[in-house]
């Protein structure tokens, strides 16, 4: 094999490794992102319209996901755990929104896996566009004043102590 082909293969392999290393590093890291959260309207499975601006006074976790997305599936147990732990807290709300995924596929996946957290449809893609969603899973944490406090790219452990401490700090503000 000619030397230049070996060098080319080596450069391609290094490039791929760097690409994956950067991607893995960014997965699930809490990344600061500040500003007023954009308002949006979503629809529940029974056709009820729901607007983010209705949730002022609550800490809101908005998770964009899809049933076809392996990292989303990886994250779902921790979202379910957080939902169950925070259920009944009138100052906290989890909103999961299907991203480029038919509502029926998302709800079927939820039922198959016994997940009970609420899931909404963004069939026109406006909510994802307003938030600047680049892929899934992507999660946004909004404080009681409607200020976007964190953006999480990739799957996160929402039942981990760091995540809970961060959410509790917002709840206690």
C-alpha positions in Angstrom: 0.0 0.0 0.0 1.4 3.4 -1.0 2.6 5.6 1.9 0.2 8.5 1.0 -2.8 6.1 1.4 -1.5 5.0 4.8 -1.2 8.7 5.9 -4.6 9.5 4.5 -6.2 6.6 6.5 -4.3 7.7 9.6 -5.6 11.3 9.3 -9.2 10.1 8.7 -9.0 7.8 11.7 -7.6 10.6 13.9 -10.3 13.0 12.6 -13.1 10.5 13.5 -11.7 9.9 16.9 -11.5 13.6 17.6 -15.0 14.1 16.4 -16.3 11.3 18.7 -14.2 12.6 21.6 -15.7 16.1 21.3 -19.2 14.6 21.0 -18.8 12.4 24.1 -17.4 15.3 26.1 -20.4 17.5 25.3 -23.0 14.8 26.1 -25.0 15.5 29.1 -22.9 18.4 30.3 -24.8 21.3 31.9 -24.0 24.3 29.7 -24.9 27.8 30.8 -27.4 29.5 28.7 -29.2 32.6 30.0 -32.1 34.7 28.7 -35.9 34.8 28.7 -37.2 31.4 27.6 -39.2 31.7 24.4 -43.0 31.1 24.7 -44.6 28.3 22.8 -47.8 26.4 22.4 -47.9 22.6 22.4 -50.6 20.0 22.3 -51.2 17.1 24.7 -52.3 13.6 23.5 -56.0 14.6 24.1 -55.7 17.8 22.0 -55.4 20.2 24.9 -53.3 23.3 24.0 -50.7 24.3 26.5 -48.5 27.4 26.7 -45.1 27.8 28.5 -46.1 31.3 29.7 -48.8 29.7 31.8 -46.1 28.2 34.0 -44.6 31.4 35.4 -43.8 30.7 39.1 -42.6 27.2 38.4 -39.3 25.6 37.7 -39.7 24.0 34.3 -37.6 21.2 32.7 -38.3 21.0 28.9 -36.9 17.9 27.2 -37.0 17.4 23.5 -36.7 13.7 22.5 -37.7 11.0 20.0 -38.6 7.4 20.3 -36.1 6.5 17.5 -33.2 8.2 19.4 -30.9 5.8 21.4 -29.5 8.5 23.6 -33.0 9.7 24.4 -33.9 6.1 25.4 -30.8 6.1 27.6 -32.1 9.2 29.4 -35.7 8.2 29.9 -35.3 6.2 33.1 -33.8 9.2 34.9 -36.5 11.5 33.6 -39.1 9.1 34.9 -37.3 9.0 38.2 -37.2 12.8 38.5 -40.8 13.0 37.5 -41.9 10.6 40.2 -39.8 12.3 42.8 -41.1 15.7 42.0 -44.7 14.7 41.4 -47.1 16.8 43.4 -44.6 19.7 43.8 -46.7 22.6 42.5 -43.6 24.7 41.9 -42.1 22.1 39.4 -43.1 20.9 35.9 -41.5 18.5 33.4 -42.5 18.9 29.8 -41.3 16.3 27.3 -41.8 17.2 23.7 -41.5 14.8 20.7 -39.0 16.1 18.1 -39.5 14.9 14.5 -41.3 11.8 15.8 -45.0 10.9 15.2 -47.0 11.3 18.4 -48.3 7.8 18.1 -44.7 6.4 18.1 -43.8 8.4 21.2 -46.8 7.4 23.2 -46.4 3.7 22.2 -42.8 3.8 23.4 -44.0 5.4 26.6 -46.6 2.7 27.2 -44.2 -0.2 26.3 -41.7 1.1 28.9 -44.1 2.1 31.6 -43.2 5.8 31.6 -45.7 8.1 33.2 -44.3 11.6 32.7 -46.3 13.9 30.3 -45.4 13.9 26.6 -46.5 16.6 24.2 -46.4 17.0 20.4 -44.7 19.9 18.6 -46.1 18.8 15.2 -45.4 22.1 13.6 -41.8 22.3 15.1 -42.3 25.8 16.4 -41.2 25.1 20.0 -38.0 23.3 18.8 -37.3 26.2 16.4 -37.9 28.8 19.1 -35.5 27.1 21.4 -32.9 26.4 18.6 -33.0 22.7 19.1 -30.1 21.1 17.2 -30.8 17.5 18.0 -32.1 15.2 20.6 -32.1 14.8 23.5 -31.8 18.4 24.3 -33.1 19.8 27.6 -33.8 23.3 28.9 -34.2 24.3 32.6 -36.2 27.5 33.2 -36.5 29.2 36.6 -39.7 30.6 38.2 -39.3 33.9 36.4 -39.2 32.3 32.9 -35.5 32.7 32.6 -33.6 30.0 30.8 -30.9 28.8 33.2 -29.4 25.7 31.6 -29.2 24.0 28.3 -28.2 20.3 28.3 -27.0 18.7 25.1 -27.3 14.9 25.0 -28.5 12.6 27.7 -28.2 13.5 31.4 -28.7 11.7 34.6 -31.7 13.8 36.0 -31.8 11.7 39.1 -28.2 12.4 39.9 -27.3 14.5 43.0 -25.8 17.4 40.9 -29.0 17.7 38.8 -31.3 17.5 41.8 -29.2 20.0 43.8 -29.3 22.4 40.8 -33.1 22.1 40.4 -33.6 22.4 44.2 -31.6 25.6 44.2 -33.9 27.0 41.6 -37.0 25.9 43.6 -35.6 27.6 46.7 -35.0 30.9 45.0 
